[in-house]
Amino acid sequence: MLGKAFVDRALAMIPAALKATLFVRGLGLAKVPLLFLCQPVVEEIGDERCVVRIPLNFVTKNHLRSMYIGVLAIGADVTGGIMAVEQVRRAGRPVDVLFKDLKAEFLKRPTAAVRFTCADGQAIRAAVAVGIETGKRQNVPLHVSATVGDQEVARFDMTLTLKRRD
């Protein structure tokens, strides 16, 4: 049997983006099959920013050969949500994470893989800390930008709601 120290060292050598991708895909496989089918890839995850890519393929493409609107919403949800889940994991206390609203603006048809970027890590971290300390629900506005290459194809404004689980 492998020792805990060995496993911890081995896990520490795996890049954060790969760990996050495996987590998202595992969550999809276990609880949200549609998420799993979209094949999200976490390209970057840090304290301030997260970038998730969803490929354009048979499952994510509509009859006009562009990405389904629902898949775009999934990309925005995953990008903001994985940042919140990571901050909650670091805090070490159980916190419920949920989106309570979504506003989307679609600018151009996405005809290739889409990258979703959220740079609201600082606001999420602060809300997690306040929520854990006070036990009161915290609402955090998040902005997610969806791009194909250097062209923005959609913008999402969502409210993340966090509450300590007692």
Helices and strands as residue ranges (DSSP letters): H 4-12, H 16-30, H 33-37, E 41-45, E 50-54, H 69-91, E 95-106, E 114-118, H 121-134, E 138-148, E 151-164
